[in-house]
Amino acid sequence: MARTSDSIRFNRRSFIKASAATGAALAAGPVFAPAARAARSIKLGYVSPRTGPLAAFAEADNFVIANFQNTVKGGLKVGNATYPVEVIVKDSQSNPNRAAEVAKELIVSDKIDLMLVASTPETTNPVSTQCENEEVPCISTVAPWQPYFIGRQGNPGDPASWKPFNYTYHFFWGLEDVIAVFTNMWGQLATDKSVGGLFPNDGDGNAWGDKHVGFPPVLEKLGYKLTDPGRYQNLTDDFTAQINAFKQANCDIITGVVLPPDFTTFWNQALQQGLKPKAASIGKAILFPVAVEALGKNGNNLSSEVWWSPSHPFKSSLTGMSAKALADAYQKASGKQWTQPIGFAHALFELAVDVMKRSAEVGDNKAIVTAIAATKLDTVVGHIEWGQKNLPPFAQKNIAKTPLVGGQWRLREGNKYDIVITDNKTAPEIPAGGQMQPIA
């Protein structure tokens, strides 16, 4: 059964359509095996930005949750008992304060067993911090690990003071990965290596623009000149100062991590004011087809990081569906183009099932945390295992890395776009589909 809040109603039509896409017909109400009916529920809390400027990240939530509920409708066996599974959904409204509020509600009022949270540090960080404070197990994703891990430290500017967390675990890629992907893509083009940086005053922007862990030191080492006009406020309506700085520095590459509506504003103003770079590799803003379509033909050959796609050679541990099958099912159920967060939202629920099955006892937070830490699971977004050596020692306990490649949006009929993977050096198991092309 699913419970929703904040005036968000679970879309029953989407629920049925999504479940039908996986070949399962649902009854009007929840169905549990007799052994599960008498048991207490396993309560999963789920927080994401279902409304506000980050809402595109949560567009597939109803589909993912519907399919998950259908998969576990007979309950989940933990030890010798079978438990019904309840998902309690909360909307962060794209606001960190609201994210912390609803996390507290899930912990104190709903008494969840495990928190799941996705999509940008503005959502993952306040929710994870509440869980850490309340000693509730939490798994998060869809935020680079540096703003997630470093941003939650008591003193983010003092590496010597950074400490691991006891109850909160995260899986995603890091800034080192997106920097490698972006520079690999730029290396396919003839440029002057002059880069303009768009970094907002938020968790992502401050991390990407950080002089120690962000883009600046790596770009300098690789021979790029970075023009950083400073932090701007999200949802600004005038980027003239940034555009003028980039034009003065003859920037032929633009990069940054920008809210979708802000990039639409920036890009339209940049073209109007004569800024025409050869490459624009933008995090966050152009992950979604609808964001690129909003630019009309001016979205052609924009590039971004690609963390999940139908081309990824992975399958779900929960349903056995390949990445392509999952994307196709979403498109059939929703009538919309697939988006990258589908895979990671699905993987959160894969992990939830795997962790709860391996936990010693439902209701024992420490047992659940022990199960999280011991995870070794192949998911629809790749292998997830904490404690690996592909991270700095201070982050190994709480972070599991997933693969990242780069792609470029290509215009097809009408104003529709497809993303083509143009760089896979960092993850060669994910096939490339083409080479980089300069923005016309």
RODO-2510 file (C-alpha; in nm, 4 decimals, decimal comma):
residues 440
     n   res          X          Y          Z
     1     m     0,0000     0,0000     0,0000
     2     a     0,1218     0,3516    -0,0632
     3     r     0,0568     0,6576     0,1443
     4     t     0,1116     1,0028     0,0089
     5     s     0,1267     1,3469     0,1676
     6     d     0,1506     1,7185     0,0921
     7     s    -0,1646     1,7041    -0,1236
     8     i     0,0042     1,4638    -0,3657
     9     r    -0,2312     1,1892    -0,4696
    10     f    -0,0937     0,8666    -0,6017
    11     n    -0,2063     0,8444    -0,9626
    12     r    -0,3994     0,5186    -0,9709
    13     r    -0,4201     0,5221    -1,3496
    14     s    -0,0410     0,5500    -1,3719
    15     f    -0,0172     0,2744    -1,1126
    16     i    -0,2259     0,0335    -1,3179
    17     k    -0,0681     0,1288    -1,6495
    18     a     0,2824     0,0947    -1,5107
    19     s     0,2089    -0,2412    -1,3610
    20     a     0,0463    -0,3589    -1,6829
    21     a     0,3622    -0,2631    -1,8663
    22     t     0,5441    -0,5300    -1,6721
    23     g     0,2748    -0,7848    -1,7482
    24     a     0,0969    -0,7757    -1,4103
    25     a    -0,2694    -0,6950    -1,3483
    26     l    -0,3441    -0,5315    -1,0125
    27     a    -0,6505    -0,5512    -0,7976
    28     a    -0,7931    -0,2238    -0,6660
    29     g    -0,6386    -0,2773    -0,3238
    30     p    -0,3137    -0,4266    -0,1911
    31     v    -0,2774    -0,8024    -0,2026
    32     f    -0,0684    -0,9871     0,0543
    33     a    -0,0024    -1,3530     0,1145
    34     p    -0,1887    -1,4965     0,4166
    35     a     0,1357    -1,5228     0,6131
    36     a     0,1941    -1,1529     0,5556
    37     r    -0,1524    -1,0339     0,6476
    38     a    -0,1094    -1,0663     1,0229
    39     a     0,2468    -0,9309     1,0423
    40     r     0,3583    -0,5730     1,1042
    41     s     0,4467    -0,3797     0,7901
    42     i     0,7919    -0,2979     0,6658
    43     k     0,7702     0,0786     0,6261
    44     l     0,9856     0,2468     0,3620
    45     g     0,9985     0,6253     0,3576
    46     y     1,0668     0,7878     0,0223
    47     v     1,1499     1,1569    -0,0254
    48     s     1,2033     1,3283    -0,3600
    49     p     1,1344     1,6708    -0,5181
    50     r     0,7964     1,5978    -0,6737
    51     t     0,7157     1,9692    -0,7119
    52     g     0,9234     2,2840    -0,7588
    53     p     1,2187     2,3537    -0,9916
    54     l     1,3688     2,0063    -0,9367
    55     a     1,0441     1,8215    -1,0137
    56     a     1,1804     1,6691    -1,3351
    57     f     1,3977     1,4427    -1,1194
    58     a     1,0850     1,2853    -0,9678
    59     e     0,8788     1,2569    -1,2862
    60     a     0,9032     0,8769    -1,2916
    61     d     0,8350     0,8223    -0,9190
    62     n     0,4761     0,7032    -0,9622
    63     f     0,5844     0,4525    -1,2262
    64     v     0,8746     0,3190    -1,0192
    65     i     0,6700     0,2883    -0,7000
    66     a     0,3793     0,1227    -0,8800
    67     n     0,6066    -0,1421    -1,0260
    68     f     0,7779    -0,1931    -0,6929
    69     q     0,4473    -0,2401    -0,5119
    70     n     0,3363    -0,4923    -0,7705
    71     t     0,6624    -0,6838    -0,7304
    72     v     0,6301    -0,7089    -0,3498
    73     k     0,2513    -0,7393    -0,3305
    74     g     0,2860    -1,0822    -0,1686
    75     g     0,5009    -0,9391     0,1080
    76     l     0,8722    -0,9650     0,1861
    77     k     1,0266    -1,2528     0,3760
    78     v     1,2679    -1,1564     0,6521
    79     g     1,3888    -1,4457     0,8609
    80     n     1,0968    -1,6817     0,9143
    81     a     0,8225    -1,4213     0,8745
    82     t     0,6667    -1,2518     0,5727
    83     y     0,5838    -0,8834     0,6026
    84     p     0,3667    -0,6534     0,3918
    85     v     0,5611    -0,3594     0,2515
    86     e     0,4370    -0,0030     0,2783
    87     v     0,5858     0,2944     0,0899
    88     i     0,5205     0,6349     0,2446
    89     v     0,5929     0,9094    -0,0081
    90     k     0,6848     1,2674     0,0802
    91     d     0,7510     1,5688    -0,1395
    92     s     1,0505     1,7889    -0,0561
    93     q     0,9003     2,0606    -0,2807
    94     s     1,2607     2,1210    -0,4036
    95     n     1,3262     2,2933    -0,0704
    96     p     1,5943     2,1763     0,1790
    97     n     1,3963     2,2954     0,4801
    98     r     1,0874     2,1105     0,3631
    99     a     1,2984     1,7999     0,2963
   100     a     1,4170     1,8035     0,6585
   101     e     1,0593     1,8529     0,7815
   102     v     0,9115     1,5597     0,5933
   103     a     1,2052     1,3389     0,6904
   104     k     1,1298     1,4143     1,0555
   105     e     0,7621     1,3273     0,9960
   106     l     0,8558     0,9938     0,8417
   107     i     1,0865     0,9108     1,1307
   108     v     0,8793     1,0323     1,4255
   109     s     0,5174     0,9991     1,3115
   110     d     0,5315     0,7183     1,0550
   111     k     0,8091     0,5252     1,2304
   112     i     0,9701     0,4035     0,9107
   113     d     1,2177     0,1153     0,9038
   114     l     1,4312     0,2495     0,6187
   115     m     1,4573     0,5884     0,4501
   116     l     1,5095     0,6179     0,0737
   117     v     1,5830     0,9589    -0,0773
   118     a     1,6854     1,0870    -0,4191
   119     s     1,7777     1,3865    -0,6243
   120     t     2,0327     1,6620    -0,5616
   121     p     2,2041     1,7655    -0,2371
   122     e     1,9100     1,9956    -0,1604
   123     t     1,7058     1,6804    -0,1021
   124     t     1,9527     1,4092    -0,0025
   125     n     2,1510     1,6100     0,2526
   126     p     1,8780     1,7372     0,4879
   127     v     1,6996     1,4011     0,4802
   128     s     2,0209     1,2071     0,5473
   129     t     2,1177     1,4442     0,8277
   130     q     1,7821     1,3924     0,9990
   131     c     1,8295     1,0169     0,9711
   132     e     2,1826     1,0338     1,1107
   133     n     2,0619     1,2427     1,4049
   134     e     1,7700     1,0083     1,4749
   135     e     1,9735     0,6894     1,4145
   136     v     1,7488     0,5714     1,1318
   137     p     1,8980     0,3781     0,8341
   138     c     1,9020     0,5772     0,5103
   139     i     2,0074     0,5077     0,1518
   140     s     2,0346     0,8021    -0,0881
   141     t     2,1295     0,8666    -0,4486
   142     v     2,1354     1,1171    -0,7390
   143     a     2,3801     1,3672    -0,5908
   144     p     2,7567     1,3671    -0,6555
   145     w     2,9239     1,2191    -0,3505
   146     q     3,1333     1,5258    -0,2609
   147     p     2,8454     1,7685    -0,1931
   148     y     2,6639     1,4835    -0,0186
   149     f     2,9506     1,3732     0,2061
   150     i     3,1563     1,6900     0,2493
   151     g     2,8534     1,9186     0,2592
   152     r     2,7184     1,7342     0,5644
   153     q     3,0376     1,7658     0,7676
   154     g     3,0551     1,9994     1,0664
   155     n     3,3388     2,1886     0,8986
   156     p     3,3383     2,1224     0,5226
   157     g     3,6501     2,3360     0,4801
   158     d     3,8661     2,1229     0,7112
   159     p     3,9361     1,7771     0,5682
   160     a     4,1094     1,6712     0,8902
   161     s     3,7764     1,7011     1,0716
   162     w     3,5682     1,4936     0,8298
   163     k     3,4127     1,1840     0,9833
   164     p     3,2167     0,8913     0,8388
   165     f     2,8475     0,8503     0,9132
   166     n     2,6877     0,5640     1,1035
   167     y     2,3377     0,5379     0,9557
   168     t     2,3468     0,7045     0,6137
   169     y     2,4784     0,5489     0,2909
   170     h     2,4915     0,6907    -0,0613
   171     f     2,5483     0,5574    -0,4140
   172     f     2,6295     0,7725    -0,7179
   173     w     2,9319     0,9099    -0,9019
   174     g     3,1639     1,1932    -0,7977
   175     l     3,2973     1,5215    -0,9295
   176     e     3,6142     1,3440    -1,0416
   177     d     3,3988     1,1348    -1,2735
   178     v     3,1951     1,4168    -1,4272
   179     i     3,5097     1,6264    -1,4760
   180     a     3,6758     1,3343    -1,6563
   181     v     3,3674     1,2781    -1,8743
   182     f     3,3329     1,6463    -1,9668
   183     t     3,7011     1,6952    -2,0475
   184     n     3,7051     1,3707    -2,2476
   185     m     3,4166     1,5052    -2,4569
   186     w     3,5840     1,8444    -2,5044
   187     g     3,9039     1,6685    -2,6097
   188     q     3,7221     1,5389    -2,9181
   189     l     3,6760     1,8987    -3,0419
   190     a     3,9177     2,1674    -3,1561
   191     t     3,8850     2,4397    -2,8890
   192     d     4,0928     2,7132    -2,7269
   193     k     4,0462     2,5412    -2,3890
   194     s     3,8763     2,8499    -2,2504
   195     v     3,5927     2,7439    -2,0190
   196     g     3,3146     2,9525    -1,8696
   197     g     3,1740     2,8175    -1,5416
   198     l     2,8111     2,8544    -1,4303
   199     f     2,8047     2,7649    -1,0620
   200     p     2,5020     2,8630    -0,8500
   201     n     2,5020     2,9297    -0,4792
   202     d     2,3749     2,5862    -0,3746
   203     g     2,5188     2,2518    -0,2702
   204     d     2,6043     2,1388    -0,6222
   205     g     2,7312     2,4758    -0,7439
   206     n     2,9572     2,5332    -0,4470
   207     a     3,1055     2,1858    -0,4837
   208     w     3,1551     2,2017    -0,8616
   209     g     3,3214     2,5428    -0,8342
   210     d     3,5301     2,4593    -0,5263
   211     k     3,8988     2,5447    -0,5691
   212     h     4,0084     2,2238    -0,3989
   213     v     3,7620     1,9447    -0,4851
   214     g     3,5756     2,0913    -0,7844
   215     f     3,6503     2,1787    -1,1462
   216     p     3,9152     2,4534    -1,0995
   217     p     4,2214     2,2460    -0,9977
   218     v     4,1589     1,9698    -1,2523
   219     l     4,0971     2,2087    -1,5424
   220     e     4,4142     2,4010    -1,4580
   221     k     4,6151     2,0792    -1,4518
   222     l     4,4770     1,9816    -1,7944
   223     g     4,5631     2,3191    -1,9464
   224     y     4,2157     2,4741    -1,9455
   225     k     4,1538     2,8347    -1,8451
   226     l     3,8421     2,8690    -1,6291
   227     t     3,6430     3,1913    -1,6092
   228     d     3,4268     3,1805    -1,2973
   229     p     3,2160     3,4967    -1,2487
   230     g     3,1147     3,3836    -0,8995
   231     r     2,8051     3,2268    -0,7483
   232     y     2,4637     3,3387    -0,8674
   233     q     2,1267     3,2814    -0,7019
   234     n     1,9021     3,0064    -0,8357
   235     l     1,5990     3,1154    -1,0417
   236     t     1,7689     3,4342    -1,1569
   237     d     1,6245     3,6016    -1,4647
   238     d     1,9314     3,7872    -1,5950
   239     f     2,2635     3,6239    -1,6837
   240     t     2,4089     3,9268    -1,8635
   241     a     2,7019     3,9569    -1,6194
   242     q     2,8046     3,5949    -1,6719
   243     i     2,7599     3,6167    -2,0493
   244     n     2,9726     3,9306    -2,0705
   245     a     3,2476     3,7663    -1,8642
   246     f     3,2476     3,4616    -2,0915
   247     k     3,2522     3,6741    -2,4069
   248     q     3,5400     3,8840    -2,2759
   249     a     3,7407     3,5688    -2,2027
   250     n     3,6540     3,4214    -2,5466
   251     c     3,5126     3,1095    -2,3820
   252     d     3,4402     2,8428    -2,6420
   253     i     3,3296     2,5910    -2,3777
   254     i     3,0568     2,6455    -2,1180
   255     t     3,0066     2,4173    -1,8208
   256     g     2,8273     2,4193    -1,4873
   257     v     2,5534     2,2625    -1,2805
   258     v     2,2311     2,4544    -1,3359
   259     l     1,8597     2,4212    -1,2572
   260     p     1,6585     2,3384    -1,5725
   261     p     1,4673     2,6717    -1,5849
   262     d     1,7880     2,8677    -1,5237
   263     f     1,9699     2,7066    -1,8131
   264     t     1,6806     2,7823    -2,0470
   265     t     1,7075     3,1489    -1,9427
   266     f     2,0880     3,1536    -1,9723
   267     w     2,1088     2,9774    -2,3073
   268     n     1,8450     3,1912    -2,4757
   269     q     2,0097     3,5093    -2,3454
   270     a     2,3576     3,3854    -2,4432
   271     l     2,2556     3,3227    -2,8030
   272     q     2,0728     3,6570    -2,8202
   273     q     2,3840     3,8338    -2,6904
   274     g     2,6238     3,6650    -2,9310
   275     l     2,7862     3,4021    -2,7099
   276     k     2,8253     3,0934    -2,9297
   277     p     3,0559     2,8306    -2,7754
   278     k     3,1642     2,5123    -2,9507
   279     a     3,0596     2,2991    -2,6531
   280     a     2,8228     2,3389    -2,3621
   281     s     2,8389     2,0531    -2,1123
   282     i     2,5883     2,1204    -1,8373
   283     g     2,5077     1,9119    -1,5330
   284     k     2,1541     1,8761    -1,3952
   285     a     1,9751     2,1192    -1,6329
   286     i     1,9713     1,9164    -1,9529
   287     l     1,9424     1,5650    -1,8170
   288     f     1,5801     1,5639    -1,9311
   289     p     1,4451     1,5618    -2,2890
   290     v     1,1744     1,8147    -2,2027
   291     a     1,4392     2,0658    -2,0911
   292     v     1,6210     2,0391    -2,4230
   293     e     1,2967     2,0510    -2,6206
   294     a     1,2166     2,3823    -2,4510
   295     l     1,5130     2,5290    -2,6413
   296     g     1,3786     2,4293    -2,9828
   297     k     1,6542     2,3798    -3,2386
   298     n     1,8982     2,5614    -3,0084
   299     g     1,9307     2,2474    -2,7968
   300     n     2,1127     2,0523    -3,0678
   301     n     2,4566     1,9187    -2,9631
   302     l     2,4338     2,0337    -2,6025
   303     s     2,6059     1,7750    -2,3842
   304     s     2,5750     1,6389    -2,0327
   305     e     2,6698     1,3535    -1,8061
   306     v     2,4819     1,0264    -1,8585
   307     w     2,4390     0,8175    -1,5447
   308     w     2,1731     0,5810    -1,6809
   309     s     2,0277     0,4980    -2,0222
   310     p     1,8662     0,2103    -2,2134
   311     s     2,2169     0,1341    -2,3437
   312     h     2,3516     0,0522    -1,9976
   313     p     2,4234    -0,3245    -1,9881
   314     f     2,2654    -0,3856    -1,6468
   315     k     1,9457    -0,5480    -1,5202
   316     s     1,7266    -0,5236    -1,2124
   317     s     1,7877    -0,7634    -0,9245
   318     l     1,4215    -0,7149    -0,8360
   319     t     1,2443    -0,7848    -1,1658
   320     g     1,5155    -0,9114    -1,3990
   321     m     1,4334    -0,6285    -1,6429
   322     s     1,7189    -0,4868    -1,8457
   323     a     1,7810    -0,1125    -1,8511
   324     k     1,6247    -0,1014    -2,1971
   325     a     1,3189    -0,2983    -2,0877
   326     l     1,2684    -0,0680    -1,7888
   327     a     1,2960     0,2425    -2,0077
   328     d     1,0557     0,0925    -2,2631
   329     a     0,8054     0,0053    -1,9889
   330     y     0,8132     0,3627    -1,8601
   331     q     0,7564     0,5030    -2,2086
   332     k     0,4653     0,2662    -2,2687
   333     a     0,3055     0,3450    -1,9321
   334     s     0,3558     0,7221    -1,9363
   335     g     0,3640     0,8152    -2,3035
   336     k     0,6788     1,0140    -2,2239
   337     q     1,0437     0,9727    -2,3176
   338     w     1,2635     0,7849    -2,0690
   339     t     1,4708     0,9894    -1,8257
   340     q     1,7861     0,9089    -1,6312
   341     p     1,6383     0,9107    -1,2769
   342     i     1,4202     0,6078    -1,3597
   343     g     1,7118     0,3703    -1,3131
   344     f     1,8318     0,5177    -0,9856
   345     a     1,4860     0,5421    -0,8289
   346     h     1,4341     0,1774    -0,9229
   347     a     1,7748     0,0861    -0,7765
   348     l     1,6801     0,2434    -0,4416
   349     f     1,3964    -0,0079    -0,4122
   350     e     1,6217    -0,2905    -0,5292
   351     l     1,8523    -0,2058    -0,2412
   352     a     1,5639    -0,1758     0,0042
   353     v     1,4466    -0,5302    -0,0715
   354     d     1,7975    -0,6755    -0,0655
   355     v     1,8832    -0,5028     0,2621
   356     m     1,5611    -0,5940     0,4415
   357     k     1,5875    -0,9584     0,3338
   358     r     1,9376    -0,9769     0,4786
   359     s     1,8653    -0,7863     0,7997
   360     a     1,8482    -0,9951     1,1126
   361     e     1,5217    -0,8478     1,2335
   362     v     1,2613    -0,5970     1,1155
   363     g     1,2552    -0,3004     1,3520
   364     d     1,6221    -0,3311     1,4509
   365     n     1,7923    -0,0238     1,3047
   366     k     2,1421    -0,1461     1,3787
   367     a     2,0728    -0,4768     1,2048
   368     i     1,9461    -0,2901     0,8996
   369     v     2,2569    -0,0695     0,8939
   370     t     2,4763    -0,3780     0,9180
   371     a     2,2939    -0,5229     0,6161
   372     i     2,3386    -0,1986     0,4191
   373     a     2,7127    -0,1948     0,4863
   374     a     2,7459    -0,5562     0,3680
   375     t     2,5645    -0,4949     0,0364
   376     k     2,7058    -0,6535    -0,2789
   377     l     2,4306    -0,6149    -0,5352
   378     d     2,4134    -0,6001    -0,9142
   379     t     2,1375    -0,3504    -0,9976
   380     v     1,9893    -0,1811    -1,3024
   381     v     2,2457     0,1005    -1,2516
   382     g     2,5424    -0,1307    -1,1987
   383     h     2,7174    -0,3003    -0,9067
   384     i     2,6649    -0,1384    -0,5669
   385     e     2,9053    -0,2174    -0,2858
   386     w     3,0256     0,0072    -0,0074
   387     g     3,3808     0,0032     0,1296
   388     q     3,5594    -0,0014    -0,2056
   389     k     3,9055     0,1387    -0,2843
   390     n     3,7937     0,3666    -0,5715
   391     l     3,7286     0,6451    -0,3207
   392     p     3,9378     0,8383    -0,0663
   393     p     3,9643     0,6449     0,2623
   394     f     3,7455     0,8928     0,4498
   395     a     3,4504     0,8299     0,2137
   396     q     3,4789     0,4551     0,1563
   397     k     3,2416     0,3529     0,4373
   398     n     2,9460     0,5624     0,3213
   399     i     2,9855     0,5974    -0,0580
   400     a     2,9439     0,3446    -0,3396
   401     k     3,0332     0,4686    -0,6872
   402     t     2,8332     0,3992    -1,0027
   403     p     2,9588     0,4359    -1,3626
   404     l     2,9329     0,7587    -1,5605
   405     v     2,9624     0,8401    -1,9318
   406     g     2,8953     1,1501    -2,1429
   407     g     2,6412     1,2208    -2,4126
   408     q     2,5211     1,4785    -2,6607
   409     w     2,1632     1,5685    -2,7489
   410     r     2,0784     1,5264    -3,1182
   411     l     1,7706     1,6737    -3,2806
   412     r     1,5398     1,4347    -3,4645
   413     e     1,1971     1,4943    -3,6205
   414     g     1,0130     1,7981    -3,4900
   415     n     1,1674     1,9306    -3,1713
   416     k     1,2332     1,5856    -3,0253
   417     y     1,5807     1,4898    -2,9057
   418     d     1,7748     1,1706    -2,8403
   419     i     2,0918     1,1587    -2,6338
   420     v     2,3891     0,9838    -2,7964
   421     i     2,6672     0,8520    -2,5733
   422     t     2,9818     1,0177    -2,7070
   423     d     3,2364     0,9308    -2,4365
   424     n     3,2743     0,6037    -2,2476
   425     k     3,6423     0,6111    -2,1498
   426     t     3,5476     0,6098    -1,7820
   427     a     3,3091     0,3135    -1,8261
   428     p     3,3891     0,1168    -2,1437
   429     e     3,1298    -0,1482    -2,0599
   430     i     2,8657     0,1082    -2,1598
   431     p     2,8707     0,1333    -2,5429
   432     a     2,9255     0,4657    -2,7172
   433     g     2,6935     0,5599    -3,0010
   434     g     2,8831     0,8408    -3,1737
   435     q     3,1430     1,1167    -3,1585
   436     m     3,1182     1,4728    -3,0298
   437     q     3,0057     1,7404    -3,2723
   438     p     3,0567     2,1154    -3,2243
   439     i     2,7529     2,3307    -3,1579
   440     a     2,6613     2,4847    -3,4937
***
